[in-house]
Amino acid sequence: MHPNSQLLQEFDAMVPLYRRLHAELGVAAPARVQMLVRLGLAPRPEPAPRRPLGRFVRG
């Protein structure tokens, strides 16, 4: 699950976008969109490269 943004309702500068979201989705007051998310599956990423532990730990 990837939230689109939970900040839309928290900042005055985002009010126009929040209103536009509701207008485009056809949601009229007093109803509100609580969370807009993107669902799906992505290919499994390759393992991240690792440096040998011996470069950081001295025994």
C-alpha positions as CSV (number, residue, x, y, z in Angstrom):
1,M,0.0,0.0,0.0
2,H,1.4,3.4,-0.9
3,P,-0.5,6.4,0.6
4,N,-0.9,9.3,-1.9
5,S,-0.7,11.9,0.9
6,Q,-2.1,12.3,4.3
7,L,-0.9,15.9,4.4
8,L,-3.6,17.3,2.2
9,Q,-5.8,18.3,5.0
10,E,-3.1,19.4,7.4
11,F,-1.7,22.5,5.6
12,D,-3.4,25.6,4.4
13,A,-1.3,25.6,1.2
14,M,-2.8,22.2,0.3
15,V,-6.5,23.3,0.7
16,P,-6.9,23.9,-3.1
17,L,-5.5,20.5,-3.9
18,Y,-7.7,18.9,-1.2
19,R,-10.8,20.5,-2.7
20,R,-9.8,19.5,-6.2
21,L,-9.3,15.9,-5.2
22,H,-12.8,15.8,-3.8
23,A,-14.2,17.5,-6.9
24,E,-12.5,15.1,-9.3
25,L,-13.7,12.1,-7.2
26,G,-17.2,13.5,-7.0
27,V,-17.2,13.6,-3.2
28,A,-19.5,16.3,-1.7
29,A,-19.5,17.7,1.8
30,P,-20.0,16.5,4.5
31,A,-18.4,13.4,3.1
32,R,-14.6,13.3,3.0
33,V,-11.9,11.1,1.5
34,Q,-10.0,9.6,4.4
35,M,-7.1,8.0,2.5
36,L,-6.2,7.7,-1.1
37,V,-3.8,4.8,-1.8
38,R,-2.3,3.0,-4.7
39,L,-2.3,-0.8,-4.5
40,G,-0.4,-3.2,-6.5
41,L,2.6,-5.5,-6.8
42,A,6.0,-4.6,-8.1
43,P,8.9,-6.9,-9.1
44,R,11.1,-8.0,-6.2
45,P,14.2,-5.7,-6.1
46,E,17.7,-7.0,-6.2
47,P,19.5,-7.2,-2.9
48,A,21.3,-4.0,-1.9
49,P,25.1,-4.2,-2.3
50,R,26.9,-4.8,1.0
51,R,30.5,-4.0,2.1
52,P,32.3,-6.7,4.0
53,L,31.8,-6.5,7.8
54,G,35.6,-6.6,8.2
55,R,35.8,-3.1,6.9
56,F,33.9,-1.8,9.9
57,V,34.7,-4.2,12.7
58,R,38.2,-4.9,13.9
59,G,38.9,-7.9,16.1
